[in-house]
């Protein structure tokens, strides 16, 4: 499979889970502020790190499901950045689908541009690096929030969430290829 096909397969799997959870829970995630989304991603990335480091698990979630969770929380964060807090918390599923697809398409376009420039260097990286990079990006998001969204020369929250989303995709592609 090509990278494009692998990317689409990962997004499709995560999208299906996201939409099923939307059917179950509605858009309860609308109450999350950016800091809460960042914290959810942080928790999932720390969990993956603990699994990678061999810490005994008492819950059977695996690395694959945690990367999928990170991906979906990154999309939630990106959607939330586009929606006003004054907008309704309960969004129609078709609107949620449109938002999801739009963010996934933007993330894929970014991945393609970076793959062009970096020559798919991510394929030579480890899952551990994707987790560490995601944790660093979450800390950057928290700093940006602490700075009231103002940065001097750095990218904003959205760019960090797009990178986190793509790291999760890369981790899931490597897992599908049998890499650990």
N, CA, C and O atoms as a DFTB+ gen file, in Angstrom:
720 C
 N C O
     1  1       0.831      -1.190       0.000
     2  2       0.000       0.000       0.000
     3  2       0.877       1.256       0.000
     4  3       1.963       1.272       0.580
     5  1       0.391       2.286      -0.650
     6  2       1.100       3.566      -0.635
     7  2       0.837       4.274       0.692
     8  3      -0.069       3.909       1.441
     9  1       1.636       5.277       0.960
    10  2       1.430       6.072       2.172
    11  2       0.036       6.696       2.157
    12  3      -0.645       6.713       3.182
    13  1      -0.390       7.206       1.007
    14  2      -1.733       7.790       0.904
    15  2      -2.805       6.772       1.280
    16  3      -3.733       7.087       2.025
    17  1      -2.679       5.570       0.771
    18  2      -3.668       4.526       1.078
    19  2      -3.622       4.147       2.555
    20  3      -4.665       3.983       3.189
    21  1      -2.426       4.009       3.098
    22  2      -2.295       3.687       4.519
    23  2      -2.884       4.803       5.382
    24  3      -3.573       4.538       6.367
    25  1      -2.612       6.025       5.013
    26  2      -3.133       7.181       5.741
    27  2      -4.660       7.151       5.734
    28  3      -5.303       7.290       6.774
    29  1      -5.224       6.966       4.548
    30  2      -6.684       6.940       4.420
    31  2      -7.300       5.810       5.233
    32  3      -8.360       5.984       5.834
    33  1      -6.648       4.663       5.255
    34  2      -7.161       3.519       6.015
    35  2      -7.174       3.828       7.505
    36  3      -8.150       3.525       8.192
    37  1      -6.101       4.428       8.013
    38  2      -6.036       4.791       9.427
    39  2      -7.129       5.800       9.761
    40  3      -7.850       5.642      10.746
    41  1      -7.247       6.837       8.933
    42  2      -8.268       7.868       9.177
    43  2      -9.655       7.247       9.135
    44  3     -10.495       7.558       9.979
    45  1      -9.908       6.380       8.173
    46  2     -11.229       5.755       8.050
    47  2     -11.577       4.944       9.301
    48  3     -12.708       5.005       9.784
    49  1     -10.625       4.197       9.816
    50  2     -10.858       3.399      11.022
    51  2     -11.163       4.303      12.221
    52  3     -12.110       4.056      12.967
    53  1     -10.358       5.345      12.399
    54  2     -10.562       6.266      13.524
    55  2     -11.861       7.045      13.365
    56  3     -12.564       7.296      14.344
    57  1     -12.173       7.419      12.153
    58  2     -13.412       8.159      11.851
    59  2     -14.627       7.322      12.229
    60  3     -15.564       7.822      12.851
    61  1     -14.610       6.047      11.852
    62  2     -15.742       5.161      12.179
    63  2     -15.946       5.087      13.691
    64  3     -17.075       5.166      14.173
    65  1     -14.857       4.935      14.433
    66  2     -14.955       4.901      15.895
    67  2     -15.512       6.217      16.425
    68  3     -16.400       6.228      17.277
    69  1     -14.983       7.325      15.914
    70  2     -15.420       8.654      16.342
    71  2     -16.925       8.831      16.107
    72  3     -17.641       9.312      16.985
    73  1     -17.393       8.444      14.932
    74  2     -18.809       8.620      14.603
    75  2     -19.705       7.691      15.426
    76  3     -20.819       8.066      15.793
    77  1     -19.222       6.486      15.716
    78  2     -19.990       5.588      16.589
    79  2     -20.085       6.172      17.997
    80  3     -21.137       6.105      18.632
    81  1     -18.991       6.740      18.475
    82  2     -19.027       7.363      19.807
    83  2     -19.914       8.602      19.803
    84  3     -20.563       8.908      20.803
    85  1     -19.942       9.310      18.688
    86  2     -20.846      10.453      18.573
    87  2     -22.296       9.979      18.639
    88  3     -23.136      10.632      19.258
    89  1     -22.591       8.849      18.006
    90  2     -23.950       8.294      18.084
    91  2     -24.279       7.886      19.524
    92  3     -25.410       8.061      19.975
    93  1     -23.297       7.347      20.238
    94  2     -23.513       6.918      21.629
    95  2     -23.618       8.088      22.597
    96  3     -24.510       8.119      23.445
    97  1     -22.711       9.048      22.472
    98  2     -22.561      10.105      23.476
    99  2     -22.995      11.492      23.009
   100  3     -23.025      12.434      23.800
   101  1     -23.329      11.616      21.732
   102  2     -23.577      12.943      21.208
   103  2     -22.263      13.697      21.117
   104  3     -21.195      13.094      21.013
   105  1     -22.347      15.002      21.157
   106  2     -21.133      15.817      21.072
   107  2     -20.795      16.382      22.454
   108  3     -20.568      17.580      22.624
   109  1     -20.769      15.482      23.424
   110  2     -20.424      15.882      24.798
   111  2     -19.045      16.525      24.863
   112  3     -18.769      17.296      25.782
   113  1     -18.170      16.219      23.895
   114  2     -16.831      16.794      23.856
   115  2     -16.852      18.297      23.599
   116  3     -15.827      18.962      23.749
   117  1     -17.992      18.833      23.217
   118  2     -18.099      20.279      22.969
   119  2     -17.807      21.098      24.224
   120  3     -17.476      22.280      24.122
   121  1     -17.923      20.490      25.403
   122  2     -17.651      21.244      26.634
   123  2     -16.156      21.387      26.893
   124  3     -15.755      22.177      27.748
   125  1     -15.318      20.633      26.168
   126  2     -13.877      20.702      26.384
   127  2     -13.315      22.045      25.932
   128  3     -13.623      22.542      24.849
   129  1     -12.495      22.604      26.785
   130  2     -11.677      23.735      26.390
   131  2     -10.389      23.173      25.800
   132  3     -10.112      21.981      25.926
   133  1      -9.620      24.013      25.172
   134  2      -8.383      23.554      24.525
   135  2      -7.468      22.862      25.527
   136  3      -6.840      21.854      25.201
   137  1      -7.388      23.392      26.738
   138  2      -6.523      22.778      27.753
   139  2      -6.981      21.366      28.090
   140  3      -6.154      20.491      28.348
   141  1      -8.287      21.135      28.091
   142  2      -8.812      19.800      28.393
   143  2      -8.479      18.808      27.281
   144  3      -8.157      17.651      27.549
   145  1      -8.557      19.265      26.038
   146  2      -8.176      18.407      24.912
   147  2      -6.689      18.076      25.010
   148  3      -6.288      16.926      24.829
   149  1      -5.882      19.086      25.297
   150  2      -4.440      18.863      25.450
   151  2      -4.171      17.844      26.560
   152  3      -3.324      16.962      26.413
   153  1      -4.897      17.975      27.668
   154  2      -4.708      17.031      28.779
   155  2      -5.126      15.614      28.397
   156  3      -4.475      14.653      28.808
   157  1      -6.179      15.469      27.633
   158  2      -6.598      14.129      27.195
   159  2      -5.524      13.495      26.306
   160  3      -5.218      12.310      26.440
   161  1      -4.964      14.288      25.409
   162  2      -3.885      13.782      24.551
   163  2      -2.672      13.421      25.405
   164  3      -2.031      12.394      25.185
   165  1      -2.370      14.267      26.370
   166  2      -1.234      14.019      27.264
   167  2      -1.409      12.694      28.002
   168  3      -0.478      11.893      28.080
   169  1      -2.602      12.470      28.541
   170  2      -2.878      11.228      29.281
   171  2      -2.670      10.014      28.387
   172  3      -2.049       9.036      28.803
   173  1      -3.180      10.068      27.175
   174  2      -3.054       8.930      26.260
   175  2      -1.596       8.708      25.845
   176  3      -1.144       7.567      25.756
   177  1      -0.870       9.784      25.595
   178  2       0.542       9.654      25.218
   179  2       1.364       9.103      26.386
   180  3       2.247       8.269      26.185
   181  1       1.076       9.567      27.604
   182  2       1.776       9.036      28.784
   183  2       1.457       7.550      28.963
   184  3       2.328       6.767      29.344
   185  1       0.216       7.166      28.689
   186  2      -0.161       5.752      28.799
   187  2       0.635       4.910      27.808
   188  3       1.138       3.842      28.156
   189  1       0.748       5.391      26.580
   190  2       1.550       4.660      25.588
   191  2       2.991       4.551      26.076
   192  3       3.609       3.491      25.979
   193  1       3.512       5.640      26.595
   194  2       4.895       5.634      27.080
   195  2       5.073       4.601      28.194
   196  3       6.071       3.880      28.219
   197  1       4.111       4.529      29.111
   198  2       4.172       3.537      30.190
   199  2       4.153       2.113      29.635
   200  3       4.893       1.248      30.103
   201  1       3.309       1.879      28.641
   202  2       3.254       0.549      28.013
   203  2       4.595       0.252      27.344
   204  3       5.134      -0.844      27.491
   205  1       5.128       1.222      26.615
   206  2       6.415       1.034      25.932
   207  2       7.536       0.746      26.916
   208  3       8.469       0.009      26.598
   209  1       7.452       1.317      28.097
   210  2       8.497       1.132      29.101
   211  2       8.255      -0.094      29.974
   212  3       8.998      -0.341      30.924
   213  1       7.212      -0.863      29.650
   214  2       6.981      -2.131      30.332
   215  2       6.330      -2.036      31.689
   216  3       6.375      -2.990      32.465
   217  1       5.725      -0.902      31.989
   218  2       5.016      -0.774      33.264
   219  2       3.779      -1.670      33.215
   220  3       3.049      -1.678      32.225
   221  1       3.553      -2.419      34.283
   222  2       2.455      -3.384      34.334
   223  2       1.127      -2.672      34.100
   224  3       0.830      -1.646      34.712
   225  1       0.337      -3.251      33.191
   226  2      -0.967      -2.697      32.863
   227  2      -2.056      -3.339      33.704
   228  3      -2.054      -4.551      33.915
   229  1      -2.985      -2.523      34.182
   230  2      -4.157      -3.042      34.871
   231  2      -5.401      -2.868      34.009
   232  3      -6.458      -3.417      34.321
   233  1      -5.275      -2.109      32.930
   234  2      -6.347      -1.914      31.958
   235  2      -5.806      -2.389      30.624
   236  3      -4.645      -2.143      30.297
   237  1      -6.638      -3.066      29.855
   238  2      -6.147      -3.733      28.651
   239  2      -6.136      -2.895      27.380
   240  3      -6.008      -3.455      26.292
   241  1      -6.265      -1.576      27.475
   242  2      -6.142      -0.761      26.273
   243  2      -4.727      -0.922      25.727
   244  3      -3.755      -0.945      26.483
   245  1      -4.626      -1.034      24.406
   246  2      -3.308      -1.233      23.814
   247  2      -2.812       0.053      23.166
   248  3      -3.527       1.054      23.110
   249  1      -1.596       0.009      22.685
   250  2      -0.974       1.176      22.070
   251  2      -1.782       1.637      20.868
   252  3      -1.968       2.836      20.662
   253  1      -2.255       0.703      20.087
   254  2      -3.036       1.045      18.889
   255  2      -4.271       1.863      19.260
   256  3      -4.538       2.887      18.630
   257  1      -5.016       1.439      20.255
   258  2      -6.231       2.171      20.633
   259  2      -5.900       3.535      21.240
   260  3      -6.673       4.483      21.096
   261  1      -4.763       3.633      21.911
   262  2      -4.359       4.922      22.485
   263  2      -3.932       5.899      21.393
   264  3      -4.259       7.083      21.466
   265  1      -3.201       5.416      20.373
   266  2      -2.864       6.291      19.241
   267  2      -4.142       6.756      18.531
   268  3      -4.249       7.917      18.135
   269  1      -5.102       5.850      18.374
   270  2      -6.379       6.221      17.750
   271  2      -7.083       7.291      18.580
   272  3      -7.660       8.228      18.030
   273  1      -7.035       7.151      19.896
   274  2      -7.622       8.155      20.778
   275  2      -6.940       9.500      20.635
   276  3      -7.606      10.536      20.602
   277  1      -5.623       9.493      20.551
   278  2      -4.875      10.734      20.354
   279  2      -5.303      11.405      19.048
   280  3      -5.543      12.612      19.011
   281  1      -5.396      10.622      17.993
   282  2      -5.809      11.146      16.693
   283  2      -7.184      11.816      16.811
   284  3      -7.372      12.944      16.355
   285  1      -8.129      11.122      17.418
   286  2      -9.483      11.667      17.514
   287  2      -9.561      12.877      18.444
   288  3     -10.321      13.808      18.177
   289  1      -8.793      12.879      19.520
   290  2      -8.768      14.070      20.373
   291  2      -8.140      15.253      19.645
   292  3      -8.572      16.389      19.840
   293  1      -7.132      15.012      18.814
   294  2      -6.539      16.100      18.031
   295  2      -7.582      16.690      17.086
   296  3      -7.652      17.907      16.918
   297  1      -8.382      15.839      16.478
   298  2      -9.449      16.335      15.597
   299  2     -10.489      17.107      16.403
   300  3     -10.970      18.148      15.954
   301  1     -10.839      16.611      17.581
   302  2     -11.763      17.351      18.453
   303  2     -11.192      18.749      18.734
   304  3     -11.905      19.747      18.628
   305  1      -9.928      18.813      19.087
   306  2      -9.292      20.094      19.374
   307  2      -9.341      21.034      18.180
   308  3      -9.617      22.224      18.332
   309  1      -9.074      20.501      16.994
   310  2      -9.106      21.318      15.783
   311  2     -10.520      21.808      15.474
   312  3     -10.717      22.956      15.074
   313  1     -11.493      20.931      15.662
   314  2     -12.886      21.340      15.454
   315  2     -13.267      22.431      16.440
   316  3     -13.879      23.432      16.069
   317  1     -12.899      22.231      17.702
   318  2     -13.246      23.197      18.743
   319  2     -12.666      24.585      18.442
   320  3     -13.287      25.600      18.757
   321  1     -11.479      24.625      17.834
   322  2     -10.874      25.911      17.489
   323  2     -11.706      26.674      16.464
   324  3     -11.657      27.902      16.405
   325  1     -12.475      25.936      15.652
   326  2     -13.306      26.559      14.610
   327  2     -14.707      26.925      15.084
   328  3     -15.417      27.671      14.409
   329  1     -15.104      26.409      16.232
   330  2     -16.472      26.613      16.710
   331  2     -16.454      27.583      17.881
   332  3     -15.620      27.476      18.780
   333  1     -17.357      28.504      17.858
   334  2     -17.485      29.461      18.955
   335  2     -18.073      28.778      20.184
   336  3     -18.896      27.869      20.073
   337  1     -17.639      29.227      21.348
   338  2     -18.223      28.704      22.585
   339  2     -19.707      29.014      22.677
   340  3     -20.431      28.376      23.440
   341  1     -20.166      29.995      21.900
   342  2     -21.583      30.354      21.893
   343  2     -22.414      29.420      21.023
   344  3     -23.640      29.398      21.129
   345  1     -21.751      28.646      20.160
   346  2     -22.482      27.691      19.320
   347  2     -23.035      26.572      20.181
   348  3     -22.522      26.315      21.270
   349  1     -24.073      25.905      19.708
   350  2     -24.682      24.841      20.523
   351  2     -23.698      23.713      20.833
   352  3     -22.816      23.396      20.034
   353  1     -23.872      23.119      22.006
   354  2     -23.040      21.974      22.371
   355  2     -23.456      20.723      21.610
   356  3     -22.627      19.863      21.314
   357  1     -24.727      20.628      21.300
   358  2     -25.254      19.453      20.611
   359  2     -25.248      19.693      19.105
   360  3     -26.109      20.396      18.577
   361  1     -24.285      19.112      18.429
   362  2     -24.168      19.267      16.983
   363  2     -24.759      18.058      16.273
   364  3     -24.664      16.932      16.761
   365  1     -25.360      18.297      15.136
   366  2     -25.899      17.225      14.300
   367  2     -24.744      16.354      13.793
   368  3     -23.659      16.852      13.491
   369  1     -25.001      15.051      13.707
   370  2     -23.945      14.121      13.290
   371  2     -23.393      14.434      11.903
   372  3     -22.207      14.216      11.656
   373  1     -24.220      14.937      10.999
   374  2     -23.722      15.250       9.656
   375  2     -22.743      16.424       9.698
   376  3     -21.770      16.453       8.944
   377  1     -23.003      17.389      10.578
   378  2     -22.080      18.515      10.738
   379  2     -20.767      18.024      11.333
   380  3     -19.691      18.455      10.917
   381  1     -20.857      17.120      12.311
   382  2     -19.649      16.552      12.929
   383  2     -18.832      15.814      11.871
   384  3     -17.609      15.947      11.821
   385  1     -19.509      15.038      11.029
   386  2     -18.827      14.320       9.950
   387  2     -18.090      15.275       9.023
   388  3     -16.943      15.031       8.650
   389  1     -18.755      16.360       8.654
   390  2     -18.136      17.348       7.768
   391  2     -16.905      17.970       8.417
   392  3     -15.864      18.107       7.775
   393  1     -17.022      18.347       9.691
   394  2     -15.868      18.893      10.401
   395  2     -14.733      17.883      10.437
   396  3     -13.583      18.227      10.160
   397  1     -15.051      16.634      10.779
   398  2     -14.029      15.587      10.889
   399  2     -13.299      15.433       9.553
   400  3     -12.069      15.428       9.494
   401  1     -14.085      15.309       8.489
   402  2     -13.490      15.092       7.163
   403  2     -12.629      16.273       6.735
   404  3     -11.574      16.089       6.128
   405  1     -13.077      17.483       7.050
   406  2     -12.311      18.679       6.697
   407  2     -10.968      18.683       7.415
   408  3      -9.938      18.941       6.793
   409  1     -10.965      18.401       8.711
   410  2      -9.718      18.405       9.482
   411  2      -8.794      17.275       9.031
   412  3      -7.583      17.466       8.923
   413  1      -9.363      16.101       8.769
   414  2      -8.546      14.974       8.304
   415  2      -7.918      15.288       6.950
   416  3      -6.767      14.927       6.705
   417  1      -8.661      15.956       6.072
   418  2      -8.132      16.310       4.750
   419  2      -7.001      17.330       4.878
   420  3      -5.994      17.235       4.176
   421  1      -7.168      18.309       5.776
   422  2      -6.104      19.291       5.993
   423  2      -4.852      18.629       6.571
   424  3      -3.732      18.973       6.192
   425  1      -5.043      17.684       7.483
   426  2      -3.912      16.962       8.071
   427  2      -3.186      16.137       7.012
   428  3      -1.956      16.077       6.995
   429  1      -3.947      15.510       6.140
   430  2      -3.330      14.703       5.081
   431  2      -2.546      15.594       4.114
   432  3      -1.446      15.236       3.694
   433  1      -3.103      16.737       3.764
   434  2      -2.402      17.658       2.872
   435  2      -1.078      18.110       3.506
   436  3      -0.055      18.196       2.828
   437  1      -1.112      18.396       4.804
   438  2       0.108      18.775       5.522
   439  2       1.120      17.632       5.494
   440  3       2.306      17.848       5.244
   441  1       0.640      16.413       5.755
   442  2       1.520      15.239       5.733
   443  2       2.172      15.091       4.357
   444  3       3.369      14.823       4.260
   445  1       1.388      15.266       3.301
   446  2       1.932      15.112       1.951
   447  2       3.004      16.168       1.671
   448  3       4.045      15.869       1.086
   449  1       2.735      17.409       2.095
   450  2       3.726      18.467       1.903
   451  2       5.011      18.165       2.670
   452  3       6.111      18.328       2.141
   453  1       4.865      17.727       3.911
   454  2       6.057      17.421       4.709
   455  2       6.769      16.189       4.174
   456  3       8.000      16.143       4.168
   457  1       6.013      15.184       3.722
   458  2       6.647      14.002       3.129
   459  2       7.454      14.396       1.888
   460  3       8.529      13.848       1.641
   461  1       6.934      15.341       1.119
   462  2       7.657      15.810      -0.054
   463  2       8.994      16.421       0.357
   464  3      10.033      16.142      -0.243
   465  1       8.948      17.257       1.386
   466  2      10.155      17.956       1.821
   467  2      11.125      17.078       2.603
   468  3      12.342      17.230       2.490
   469  1      10.581      16.159       3.395
   470  2      11.427      15.343       4.281
   471  2      11.641      13.917       3.788
   472  3      12.360      13.148       4.426
   473  1      11.035      13.557       2.673
   474  2      11.263      12.236       2.104
   475  2      10.788      11.085       2.982
   476  3      11.460      10.058       3.075
   477  1       9.640      11.249       3.623
   478  2       9.064      10.209       4.485
   479  2      10.048       9.742       5.568
   480  3      10.128       8.552       5.873
   481  1      10.771      10.666       6.126
   482  2      11.729      10.338       7.184
   483  2      11.050       9.664       8.374
   484  3      11.694       8.915       9.109
   485  1       9.768       9.919       8.570
   486  2       9.036       9.318       9.696
   487  2       9.073       7.799       9.651
   488  3       8.957       7.154      10.693
   489  1       9.231       7.217       8.481
   490  2       9.259       5.750       8.370
   491  2      10.484       5.153       9.065
   492  3      10.498       3.968       9.398
   493  1      11.494       5.965       9.279
   494  2      12.706       5.499       9.954
   495  2      12.704       5.850      11.438
   496  3      13.678       5.599      12.149
   497  1      11.608       6.427      11.892
   498  2      11.494       6.816      13.303
   499  2      10.810       5.707      14.092
   500  3      10.246       4.769      13.527
   501  1      10.875       5.841      15.399
   502  2      10.255       4.841      16.276
   503  2       8.935       5.342      16.823
   504  3       8.669       6.543      16.852
   505  1       8.113       4.400      17.257
   506  2       6.875       4.748      17.966
   507  2       7.187       5.625      19.174
   508  3       6.457       6.568      19.479
   509  1       8.264       5.304      19.844
   510  2       8.650       6.080      21.022
   511  2       8.833       7.552      20.670
   512  3       8.429       8.435      21.427
   513  1       9.446       7.809      19.512
   514  2       9.640       9.199      19.092
   515  2       8.311       9.900      18.833
   516  3       8.148      11.070      19.179
   517  1       7.367       9.195      18.228
   518  2       6.055       9.814      17.979
   519  2       5.373      10.182      19.289
   520  3       4.709      11.215      19.378
   521  1       5.534       9.350      20.295
   522  2       4.957       9.636      21.616
   523  2       5.665      10.833      22.242
   524  3       5.015      11.752      22.741
   525  1       6.990      10.823      22.215
   526  2       7.750      11.929      22.804
   527  2       7.455      13.250      22.094
   528  3       7.293      14.284      22.742
   529  1       7.388      13.212      20.775
   530  2       7.073      14.420      20.015
   531  2       5.664      14.925      20.344
   532  3       5.439      16.130      20.455
   533  1       4.731      14.001      20.496
   534  2       3.361      14.387      20.866
   535  2       3.330      15.024      22.245
   536  3       2.664      16.039      22.447
   537  1       4.044      14.437      23.189
   538  2       4.106      15.020      24.534
   539  2       4.706      16.429      24.491
   540  3       4.218      17.333      25.170
   541  1       5.754      16.614      23.700
   542  2       6.370      17.941      23.572
   543  2       5.382      18.934      22.960
   544  3       5.303      20.086      23.386
   545  1       4.641      18.483      21.970
   546  2       3.649      19.365      21.336
   547  2       2.545      19.744      22.329
   548  3       2.080      20.884      22.331
   549  1       2.127      18.803      23.164
   550  2       1.117      19.118      24.187
   551  2       1.656      20.173      25.145
   552  3       0.944      21.111      25.504
   553  1       2.894      20.025      25.555
   554  2       3.493      21.027      26.443
   555  2       3.585      22.392      25.763
   556  3       3.421      23.426      26.410
   557  1       3.844      22.390      24.469
   558  2       3.850      23.650      23.713
   559  2       2.451      24.277      23.713
   560  3       2.298      25.481      23.917
   561  1       1.439      23.440      23.481
   562  2       0.053      23.934      23.495
   563  2      -0.267      24.562      24.847
   564  3      -0.858      25.640      24.914
   565  1       0.123      23.889      25.910
   566  2      -0.142      24.425      27.254
   567  2       0.566      25.762      27.455
   568  3       0.009      26.671      28.071
   569  1       1.782      25.888      26.943
   570  2       2.512      27.154      27.056
   571  2       1.819      28.248      26.250
   572  3       1.701      29.383      26.711
   573  1       1.368      27.910      25.066
   574  2       0.651      28.886      24.232
   575  2      -0.624      29.342      24.939
   576  3      -0.947      30.530      24.933
   577  1      -1.341      28.411      25.541
   578  2      -2.542      28.767      26.296
   579  2      -2.167      29.689      27.455
   580  3      -2.845      30.684      27.712
   581  1      -1.086      29.350      28.149
   582  2      -0.604      30.187      29.245
   583  2      -0.223      31.590      28.789
   584  3      -0.297      32.547      29.560
   585  1       0.185      31.699      27.527
   586  2       0.542      32.996      26.934
   587  2      -0.671      33.661      26.281
   588  3      -0.527      34.597      25.495
   589  1      -1.859      33.174      26.613
   590  2      -3.110      33.733      26.066
   591  2      -3.177      33.629      24.547
   592  3      -3.805      34.461      23.892
   593  1      -2.531      32.611      23.988
   594  2      -2.564      32.375      22.556
   595  2      -1.544      33.158      21.753
   596  3      -1.474      33.020      20.532
   597  1      -0.760      33.972      22.424
   598  2       0.206      34.818      21.736
   599  2       1.539      34.082      21.613
   600  3       2.071      33.563      22.594
   601  1       2.063      34.048      20.402
   602  2       3.405      33.512      20.175
   603  2       4.224      34.579      19.450
   604  3       3.679      35.397      18.709
   605  1       5.519      34.559      19.669
   606  2       6.381      35.539      19.015
   607  2       6.812      35.079      17.631
   608  3       6.747      35.842      16.667
   609  1       7.251      33.833      17.539
   610  2       7.724      33.314      16.253
   611  2       7.216      31.895      15.983
   612  3       7.497      31.328      14.927
   613  1       6.489      31.332      16.907
   614  2       6.108      29.926      16.814
   615  2       4.721      29.745      16.215
   616  3       3.913      30.672      16.163
   617  1       4.477      28.526      15.767
   618  2       3.160      28.166      15.254
   619  2       2.160      28.142      16.401
   620  3       2.544      28.093      17.569
   621  1       0.901      28.177      16.067
   622  2      -0.147      28.195      17.077
   623  2      -0.603      26.815      17.497
   624  3      -0.005      25.802      17.134
   625  1      -1.668      26.799      18.264
   626  2      -2.250      25.553      18.780
   627  2      -2.640      24.633      17.633
   628  3      -2.388      23.429      17.691
   629  1      -3.250      25.183      16.596
   630  2      -3.722      24.348      15.493
   631  2      -2.585      23.576      14.827
   632  3      -2.736      22.390      14.534
   633  1      -1.458      24.229      14.587
   634  2      -0.318      23.552      13.949
   635  2       0.190      22.400      14.816
   636  3       0.549      21.342      14.301
   637  1       0.217      22.608      16.122
   638  2       0.654      21.551      17.026
   639  2      -0.324      20.387      17.029
   640  3       0.090      19.229      17.075
   641  1      -1.624      20.688      16.979
   642  2      -2.622      19.605      16.932
   643  2      -2.531      18.831      15.623
   644  3      -2.674      17.609      15.618
   645  1      -2.294      19.526      14.514
   646  2      -2.121      18.820      13.235
   647  2      -0.905      17.894      13.293
   648  3      -0.965      16.766      12.805
   649  1       0.193      18.357      13.883
   650  2       1.385      17.508      14.002
   651  2       1.094      16.293      14.881
   652  3       1.486      15.177      14.539
   653  1       0.419      16.495      15.995
   654  2       0.063      15.381      16.884
   655  2      -0.801      14.371      16.138
   656  3      -0.583      13.164      16.240
   657  1      -1.780      14.866      15.392
   658  2      -2.647      13.990      14.606
   659  2      -1.804      13.144      13.651
   660  3      -1.990      11.930      13.561
   661  1      -0.889      13.781      12.952
   662  2      -0.067      13.039      11.987
   663  2       0.895      12.073      12.669
   664  3       1.158      10.999      12.128
   665  1       1.426      12.419      13.833
   666  2       2.262      11.463      14.558
   667  2       1.455      10.217      14.923
   668  3       1.960       9.097      14.845
   669  1       0.208      10.420      15.318
   670  2      -0.649       9.281      15.659
   671  2      -0.899       8.412      14.419
   672  3      -0.867       7.184      14.502
   673  1      -1.144       9.047      13.282
   674  2      -1.314       8.289      12.037
   675  2      -0.061       7.480      11.746
   676  3      -0.146       6.297      11.415
   677  1       1.097       8.107      11.869
   678  2       2.351       7.403      11.589
   679  2       2.534       6.215      12.537
   680  3       2.935       5.131      12.114
   681  1       2.239       6.427      13.809
   682  2       2.325       5.325      14.765
   683  2       1.415       4.176      14.380
   684  3       1.808       3.012      14.459
   685  1       0.199       4.500      13.964
   686  2      -0.755       3.454      13.572
   687  2      -0.337       2.762      12.279
   688  3      -0.554       1.561      12.125
   689  1       0.255       3.497      11.357
   690  2       0.762       2.856      10.126
   691  2       1.884       1.885      10.490
   692  3       1.902       0.757       9.998
   693  1       2.811       2.303      11.338
   694  2       3.899       1.407      11.725
   695  2       3.359       0.157      12.423
   696  3       3.847      -0.949      12.189
   697  1       2.349       0.334      13.282
   698  2       1.743      -0.826      13.945
   699  2       1.140      -1.762      12.907
   700  3       1.281      -2.979      13.022
   701  1       0.471      -1.214      11.896
   702  2      -0.144      -2.048      10.856
   703  2       0.904      -2.815      10.045
   704  3       0.620      -3.865       9.469
   705  1       2.111      -2.272      10.016
   706  2       3.215      -2.928       9.301
   707  2       3.987      -3.888      10.195
   708  3       4.969      -4.493       9.766
   709  1       3.542      -4.023      11.431
   710  2       4.196      -4.937      12.356
   711  2       5.366      -4.347      13.090
   712  3       6.089      -5.075      13.769
   713  1       5.585      -3.027      12.978
   714  2       6.683      -2.358      13.681
   715  2       6.238      -2.040      15.099
   716  3       5.061      -1.785      15.351
   717  1       7.177      -2.059      16.005
   718  2       6.845      -1.747      17.411
   719  2       7.568      -0.521      17.881
   720  3       7.409      -0.114      19.032
